[in-house]
Amino acid sequence: MRYCDDGSIEIDNNAAERALRAVALGRKNYLFAGSDAGGERAAAMYTLIGSAKLNGIDPEAYLSEALRRIADHPINRIEELLPWNLLPASTATVEAA
């Protein structure tokens, strides 16, 4: 009933369910992550890839750029490497020109 009070709220959660569909389809494959730590790393990667997709960014380009920059990046400014804050180098050079 909350959506009746606020017009910006969706009437269903189909978008969230579609985003999680890949996780549900690959559930048996995740059994072989190797360890709990491996599963946590896989979850972190899926989160970054999903966030990039939701922000209209090519996940492969985003991960390439983030991995290229992360070695020299200060840990206290890690939020700069999140998908919505990071432009891949090819996009940045196009916009700068």
C-alpha positions, 0 to 999 in steps of 0.5 A: 500500500506504500506505493499509493502514498508515494507515486515514485515507488514501484508497485512491484519489485520486478527490477530487483528480482531481474537483477538477482536472476543471474545469481539464482541461475548460477547457484550450483556453480557457486558451490565450487568457489573454493572457500567462504572467502572465495564466495565472498570475493565472488559476491563482491565482484557480482556487486561491482558488475551489477552496480556498473550495469545499473549505472549504464557502464560497460562492466568490462571497461569499468573493471579494467579501469578500476584494476588499472588504477587501484594499485596506486590509489589511496585506500582512504579515497576508495569510493572514487573507484566505485562505478558511478564515480569512475569514468573509463579512460576511453570515455574520459579522453573523449569528454576532455577533447 
